[in-house]
Amino acid sequence: MSLVMKAFRVYWGYLAIAALIVSWGRGAAPAVIVVLSLAVFVFAGFQAPALCGAVNRNGTYCRENASGLLMGCHRRHHRLQKLKMIVLRHRAGTVSGHI
């Protein structure tokens, strides 16, 4: 696989963000804006490069690479912990505050 295709596969969401901003500014059809918004949500939630941010046993936060803001790193417990923090409303602020 070429380097360009690999980069596109990883960072396609940034193109979707740019297209969303341009189409919104030019008054595109609502269907286009909805589709691009959905694409940006999927990219940010499940694929964008980010830090894990789950709480470790010693109270620090995990600094491993994660895929998206909703997912944790390669450790299964961290994925479950981040999803649990999002579902439980009283801890939802800790997810966004440490990412």
N, C-alpha and C positions, 0 to 999 in steps of 0.2 A: 504494500500500500504506500502510495506516495506521501510525502510529508504534508503536502497541501490538503489532501483528503483526510489525513489523520487530524490535522488542526481543525478542519471544517467540522468533523464529527464531534470533536470535543467542544468547540466554541460556537456552534451554530446559533445558539441562543442570543449572542450579542448582535448578530445580524437581525434576528427577529425583533430585538429591542429597538434597534435603529429603524427598522422598517415600521414598527409600531409608532414611534415618535413622528416620523415623516408622514405616515398616512393619517395620523390624528391631526397633525398641523395643516394638512392639505384638505381636510374634510372628506376623507374616504368613506365608502359605504360602511354602515354599522356592522355588516357581516364580516368585512375584512378586519375591522378593529377587534371584533370578538375572537376571530380565529387567531390573530396575532397575539392577543392578550392571553389566550389559552396556551399558545406555544411558549410564551415568556413564563407563564406560571409553571408549566411542566419543566422547563429548563431550570428555573431558579429552585424549584422544589426538589427535583430529583437528579439533576445532572451537573449543575454549575459547580466548579471547583470551590471548595470551602473547607474550613477547619471543622472538626467533629464537634468540639465544645461540650461533650458529655462529662459529667462529674466523675472523677476517678475515686478510688477508695481512700486516698489520702486528702481529699478535698480540693485538689487542683482540677483543672479542666484539660481534657484530652486535646492534644495538638496534632493528631494524625489527620491526614487528608481524608475528606469525605466527598461523597457525590451528592450535591444539593444541600439546601438548608434543612430539609425535613429528614434526611437520612444521616445516619452516623457513619463511622469509619468501618473498617473490615471486622471489627469485633461485634459479634451478634448482640451482646448485652448493651453496647452503646446505641445500636439502632433501636432496640426496644426501649431504652431509657429516654431517648430523644422523642420518640413517638408518644411515650407515656407523659412526658413533660408538656407536650402540645395538647394532649387530650385533657389532662387535669388543668383546669383554668387557673387555679391559684399558683401554679408554677410556670405558667406560660410566659411570664415576664422574664424569667431566668434564662429561657432559651434565646430570646432576642437580645438580651442584655449582654450575653457572653459570646456572641458569634461575631 
